[in-house]
Amino acid sequence: MKLYGSSNSGNCLKTRWVAELMELPFEWIEIDTFSGETRTAEFLSINPAGQVPVAVLNDGRMLAQSNAIMLHLADGSALVPRDAYDRAKMFEWLFWEQYSHEPAIAVRIARRHFLKTPDEQLDPALLTKGHAALARMEKQLAETHFLVGAALTLADIALFAYTRNAHLGGYDLASYPAVNAWLSRVAGELRRGGATTVEGMGTTTP
């Protein structure tokens, strides 16, 4: 299997972590999204949407979108709850992550940290929406160890990817003690499972 992605992208690292946890052999192909590599004819022949991550499976079939790739790789594993309700709650968090979390926190990280956009030039709504997302997570994680109860699921891996670097977007995680404790738990689970590149950028925590 080939995984095309950027090591600066939480969406891409999600797929790598799951492949590593599942002990699936894969080739990681680093793509520089900031230099236009996803717009080349060669890359567009793999994924016409011009986005990473992309998985090219052993039989040559292509699969895009981070959460879809994770679900495919982890199918039948403990990362996908067997209980129908718990599985639906995992999906709820996965959908919420892409709609209410990533568009604020990941976008602000990209613009502030990678593109070096001054804070005063950033859309203030991104900060407001990001804090609302972190507050939603804080509420849940004050009640449960992981987002869907007592065990790690794909929901945790999806939300961990960008939350661990939220400080780079200007979000003070000190205000979210339950989220901070959860970050450490998820990082520990990923490391024990053999996942690499778990550490956040520009920090030693978790």
SEDRENBA-377647 format. One record per residue: residue in three letters; x, y, z of N, C-alpha, C in turn. Coordinates in steps of 0.1 Angstrom, whole numbers, padded with zeros to 4 digits, always signed. Last residue first. Example, Ala and Ser with C-alpha at 12.3 -4.5 7.8 and 13.67 -1.06 7.14 Angstrom:
BEGIN
Ser+0128-0022+0071+0137-0011+0071+0129+0000+0079Ala+0132-0057+0078+0123-0045+0078+0132-0033+0078
***
This chain:
BEGIN
Pro+0020+0165+0241+0023+0154+0250+0033+0145+0244Thr+0050+0185+0245+0038+0179+0251+0027+0177+0241Thr+0069+0199+0234+0073+0186+0239+0061+0179+0246Thr+0065+0217+0203+0062+0215+0217+0067+0201+0221Gly+0066+0220+0176+0069+0231+0184+0065+0229+0198Met+0041+0196+0168+0051+0205+0163+0053+0216+0173Gly+0037+0166+0189+0032+0178+0182+0044+0187+0178Glu+0045+0132+0184+0048+0145+0190+0042+0156+0182Val+0042+0111+0166+0031+0114+0174+0033+0128+0181Thr+0058+0097+0148+0055+0111+0146+0043+0115+0153Thr+0043+0063+0149+0054+0073+0149+0049+0087+0147Ala+0028+0036+0167+0026+0048+0158+0038+0057+0160Gly+0027+0015+0184+0038+0015+0174+0037+0027+0164Gly+0011+0014+0206+0007+0007+0194+0016+0007+0182Arg+0023+0032+0222+0023+0018+0226+0019+0009+0214Arg+0017+0056+0209+0031+0051+0210+0032+0036+0213Leu-0011+0056+0212-0005+0056+0199+0009+0051+0199Glu-0013+0058+0240-0019+0047+0233-0013+0045+0219Gly-0001+0083+0244+0005+0071+0250+0000+0058+0243Ala-0018+0100+0231-0004+0099+0226+0002+0086+0232Val-0041+0097+0246-0041+0092+0232-0027+0091+0227Arg-0032+0108+0271-0037+0094+0270-0036+0089+0256Ser-0025+0134+0264-0015+0125+0269-0019+0110+0268Leu-0051+0143+0256-0040+0143+0247-0029+0134+0251Trp-0064+0141+0281-0068+0132+0270-0057+0131+0259Ala-0053+0162+0294-0051+0149+0300-0054+0138+0289Asn-0062+0183+0278-0048+0181+0279-0045+0167+0285Val-0090+0181+0282-0084+0179+0268-0070+0176+0269Ala-0091+0188+0308-0096+0175+0304-0090+0171+0290Pro-0082+0215+0308-0075+0204+0315-0079+0190+0311Tyr-0081+0240+0291-0088+0228+0288-0081+0216+0295Ser-0065+0262+0293-0078+0264+0297-0087+0251+0296Ala-0042+0255+0281-0042+0255+0295-0056+0256+0301Leu-0043+0259+0254-0049+0247+0259-0048+0246+0274Asp-0049+0286+0236-0043+0283+0249-0050+0271+0255Tyr-0043+0289+0202-0053+0284+0212-0046+0280+0225Gly-0027+0295+0181-0030+0306+0191-0040+0302+0201Gly-0019+0275+0166-0030+0284+0160-0034+0295+0170Leu-0003+0262+0182+0003+0268+0170-0007+0278+0163His-0020+0249+0199-0013+0261+0204-0006+0269+0193Ala-0029+0227+0186-0038+0239+0186-0030+0251+0191Asn-0017+0203+0182-0010+0214+0177-0018+0227+0178Arg-0035+0184+0192-0022+0184+0198-0014+0196+0194Thr-0057+0188+0174-0058+0194+0188-0044+0194+0194Tyr-0051+0174+0151-0049+0188+0151-0050+0194+0165Ala-0052+0147+0160-0043+0151+0150-0041+0166+0150Phe-0073+0140+0178-0059+0142+0183-0050+0150+0173Leu-0095+0135+0162-0094+0148+0169-0081+0151+0175Ala-0087+0109+0152-0091+0120+0143-0090+0134+0150Ile-0083+0094+0175-0072+0096+0166-0075+0108+0157Asp-0109+0094+0185-0098+0100+0193-0087+0104+0184Ala-0123+0080+0165-0127+0094+0169-0116+0101+0176Leu-0113+0055+0166-0109+0064+0155-0113+0078+0158Thr-0108+0050+0201-0114+0047+0188-0109+0057+0178Leu-0100+0038+0233-0096+0045+0221-0103+0041+0209Ala-0126+0034+0258-0115+0029+0249-0112+0038+0238Ala-0146+0044+0273-0134+0040+0280-0123+0036+0271Gly-0163+0069+0253-0163+0060+0265-0149+0057+0270Val-0155+0082+0230-0166+0073+0230-0165+0063+0241Leu-0133+0098+0237-0145+0104+0232-0157+0095+0232Phe-0121+0087+0269-0120+0089+0255-0133+0094+0250His-0130+0090+0296-0116+0089+0293-0113+0092+0278Thr-0157+0113+0302-0152+0100+0298-0137+0101+0294Glu-0161+0138+0313-0170+0127+0317-0165+0113+0313Ala-0144+0155+0303-0146+0156+0317-0154+0145+0322Leu-0148+0151+0276-0137+0145+0282-0136+0147+0297Gln-0171+0167+0271-0172+0153+0269-0161+0146+0277Lys-0160+0193+0276-0172+0189+0283-0173+0173+0282Glu-0139+0194+0258-0136+0195+0272-0148+0190+0280Met-0152+0195+0233-0144+0183+0237-0141+0183+0252Arg-0164+0220+0235-0172+0208+0234-0165+0196+0237Ala-0141+0236+0237-0150+0236+0249-0159+0223+0248Leu-0131+0233+0212-0123+0228+0223-0132+0227+0236Ala-0151+0246+0197-0148+0232+0195-0141+0225+0207Ala-0148+0272+0207-0161+0265+0209-0159+0250+0207His-0123+0278+0198-0125+0276+0212-0138+0269+0215Gly-0129+0278+0170-0119+0268+0175-0121+0267+0190Lys-0146+0300+0168-0151+0287+0165-0142+0276+0170Thr-0128+0321+0176-0141+0318+0183-0146+0304+0181Leu-0108+0319+0156-0105+0317+0170-0117+0314+0179Leu-0123+0324+0133-0116+0311+0135-0113+0309+0149Ala-0132+0350+0136-0142+0339+0138-0135+0326+0139Pro-0111+0367+0129-0113+0364+0143-0123+0353+0146Asp-0089+0359+0103-0104+0360+0106-0106+0357+0121Leu-0058+0376+0106-0066+0363+0106-0081+0366+0109Gln-0044+0398+0110-0049+0396+0097-0057+0383+0095Glu-0034+0398+0136-0044+0408+0133-0050+0406+0119Asp-0015+0377+0135-0028+0375+0141-0039+0385+0137Pro+0001+0373+0102-0001+0380+0116-0015+0378+0121Thr+0010+0343+0088+0000+0354+0087-0001+0360+0101Lys+0027+0321+0082+0032+0333+0090+0023+0345+0089Leu+0021+0297+0072+0021+0309+0062+0025+0322+0069Phe+0023+0281+0095+0030+0278+0082+0031+0290+0073His+0009+0295+0116+0022+0288+0118+0030+0286+0105Arg-0014+0307+0105-0006+0314+0115+0008+0308+0116Arg-0025+0289+0086-0023+0303+0083-0013+0310+0092Ala-0025+0265+0100-0019+0266+0087-0015+0280+0084Ile-0040+0271+0123-0026+0266+0124-0019+0268+0111Arg-0065+0278+0111-0057+0288+0118-0043+0284+0120Val-0072+0253+0100-0070+0264+0091-0062+0275+0098Ala-0074+0237+0123-0064+0234+0113-0061+0246+0104Ile-0096+0251+0136-0083+0249+0143-0072+0246+0132Ala-0117+0252+0116-0112+0264+0125-0098+0262+0129Pro-0120+0228+0103-0121+0241+0095-0117+0253+0103Glu-0118+0209+0125-0107+0211+0115-0108+0224+0107His-0144+0213+0138-0131+0214+0145-0120+0217+0135Ser-0167+0210+0122-0167+0220+0133-0154+0222+0140Tyr-0163+0190+0102-0172+0202+0100-0170+0213+0110Gln-0146+0171+0110-0144+0177+0097-0152+0189+0095Glu-0157+0165+0136-0143+0169+0134-0141+0176+0121Trp-0183+0156+0130-0181+0168+0137-0167+0174+0135Phe-0177+0131+0119-0183+0141+0110-0181+0155+0116Leu-0165+0119+0141-0157+0120+0129-0163+0130+0120Trp-0186+0119+0160-0174+0127+0163-0165+0129+0150Glu-0203+0102+0147-0208+0115+0150-0196+0124+0152Phe-0189+0078+0146-0191+0085+0134-0195+0099+0136Met-0190+0073+0174-0177+0075+0168-0179+0082+0155Lys-0218+0069+0176-0212+0080+0183-0198+0083+0177Ala-0220+0045+0161-0226+0057+0156-0221+0070+0163Arg-0207+0028+0179-0201+0030+0165-0207+0043+0159Asp-0224+0029+0200-0210+0034+0202-0204+0037+0188Tyr-0246+0016+0188-0247+0030+0193-0233+0036+0194Ala-0236-0009+0181-0241-0001+0171-0242+0014+0176Asp-0205-0023+0192-0218-0018+0196-0223-0008+0186Arg-0179-0023+0182-0189-0032+0177-0203-0029+0180Pro-0159+0006+0173-0168-0001+0182-0177-0011+0176Val-0129+0005+0160-0143+0007+0155-0152-0001+0164Leu-0106-0004+0171-0107+0011+0169-0121+0015+0164Ala-0105-0031+0170-0111-0025+0182-0112-0010+0181Ser-0114-0039+0136-0105-0038+0147-0113-0031+0159Gly-0130-0038+0113-0130-0050+0121-0121-0050+0133Asp-0111-0014+0097-0123-0022+0097-0121-0035+0104Ala-0090+0003+0095-0093-0002+0108-0105-0011+0109Leu-0089+0011+0068-0078+0004+0074-0081-0003+0087His-0114+0024+0065-0111+0012+0057-0100+0004+0064Leu-0112+0045+0083-0122+0035+0085-0119+0022+0077Met-0090+0059+0072-0089+0053+0085-0099+0042+0087Ile-0102+0067+0048-0091+0059+0048-0089+0052+0061Ala-0122+0084+0057-0126+0072+0050-0114+0062+0049Asn-0107+0104+0069-0116+0095+0078-0120+0083+0071Ser-0093+0115+0047-0087+0109+0058-0095+0100+0066Gln-0097+0110+0013-0104+0115+0025-0099+0108+0037Ala-0095+0082-0010-0091+0095-0005-0100+0099+0007Leu-0082+0054-0026-0091+0059-0016-0086+0072-0010Met-0078+0033-0054-0075+0046-0047-0086+0049-0037Arg-0065+0001-0062-0076+0010-0060-0072+0022-0052Gly-0044-0017-0062-0043-0005-0071-0055+0004-0070Asp-0042-0036-0043-0048-0040-0056-0049-0029-0066Asn-0032-0022-0021-0024-0032-0028-0029-0037-0041Leu-0043+0013-0026-0043+0000-0019-0035-0011-0027Val-0033+0043-0020-0034+0034-0031-0032+0020-0026Ala-0047+0070-0003-0042+0057-0002-0043+0049-0015Val-0040+0103+0004-0045+0094-0006-0039+0080-0003Pro-0048+0133+0023-0041+0121+0020-0048+0112+0009Val-0045+0156-0004-0039+0145+0004-0047+0145+0017Gln-0060+0164-0036-0058+0165-0022-0051+0153-0016Gly-0071+0164-0062-0059+0172-0059-0057+0174-0044Ala-0091+0150-0073-0095+0161-0064-0083+0169-0060Pro-0079+0129-0087-0084+0141-0094-0088+0152-0086Asn-0053+0112-0077-0065+0117-0071-0069+0130-0078Ile-0036+0103-0099-0039+0095-0087-0052+0099-0080Ser-0035+0124-0116-0039+0111-0122-0041+0101-0111Leu-0026+0144-0100-0040+0144-0103-0045+0131-0110Phe+0001+0138-0099-0007+0136-0087-0021+0135-0091Glu+0008+0144-0126+0011+0131-0121+0002+0128-0108Ala+0002+0170-0129-0006+0161-0137-0004+0147-0131Thr+0000+0187-0097+0007+0182-0109-0001+0172-0116Arg-0011+0195-0074-0017+0200-0086-0010+0196-0099Thr+0003+0188-0052-0010+0181-0054-0017+0186-0067Glu+0025+0204-0053+0027+0190-0058+0014+0183-0059Gly+0027+0231-0045+0018+0227-0056+0019+0213-0061Ser+0040+0236-0022+0047+0239-0034+0039+0235-0047Phe+0025+0228+0000+0027+0242-0002+0034+0246-0015Thr+0025+0201+0000+0013+0207-0004+0014+0222-0006Asp+0046+0177-0008+0047+0191-0003+0035+0199-0009Ile+0044+0145+0003+0039+0154-0007+0040+0168-0001Glu+0060+0114+0007+0058+0127+0012+0054+0137+0001Ile+0047+0083+0010+0052+0092+0000+0049+0106+0004Trp+0053+0054+0026+0049+0067+0028+0055+0076+0018Glu+0041+0022+0021+0052+0031+0017+0046+0045+0019Phe+0033-0004+0045+0030+0007+0036+0042+0015+0032Pro+0018-0031+0062+0030-0026+0055+0026-0015+0045Leu+0001-0026+0092+0000-0028+0078+0012-0023+0071Glu-0005-0025+0119+0007-0032+0115+0006-0036+0100Met-0024-0009+0129-0029-0021+0123-0017-0030+0118Leu-0008+0013+0136-0015+0005+0147-0020-0008+0142Glu-0001+0021+0110+0010+0016+0119+0003+0008+0131Ala-0025+0030+0100-0018+0019+0093-0007+0013+0102Val-0030+0050+0119-0039+0038+0118-0032+0027+0111Trp-0009+0068+0112-0010+0062+0126-0019+0050+0126Arg-0016+0075+0086-0003+0068+0089-0004+0061+0102Thr-0040+0088+0089-0040+0076+0081-0027+0068+0084Lys-0032+0110+0105-0042+0101+0110-0041+0088+0103Leu-0015+0125+0088-0009+0117+0098-0019+0107+0104Cys-0034+0139+0072-0025+0128+0066-0019+0119+0077Asn-0045+0156+0090-0054+0147+0082-0046+0136+0076Gly-0023+0171+0099-0029+0162+0108-0038+0152+0100Ser+0005+0177+0080-0009+0177+0080-0015+0166+0089Asn+0032+0175+0077+0027+0187+0084+0012+0187+0085Ser+0036+0154+0061+0039+0152+0076+0035+0164+0084Ser+0013+0147+0036+0023+0156+0042+0024+0154+0057Gly+0010+0117+0015+0006+0127+0025+0017+0137+0029Tyr+0001+0086+0003+0006+0099-0001+0001+0109+0009Leu+0008+0054+0008+0001+0065+0015+0008+0078+0010Lys+0004+0023-0007+0011+0035-0007+0002+0046-0001Met+0008-0012+0000+0000+0000+0000+0009+0012+0000
***
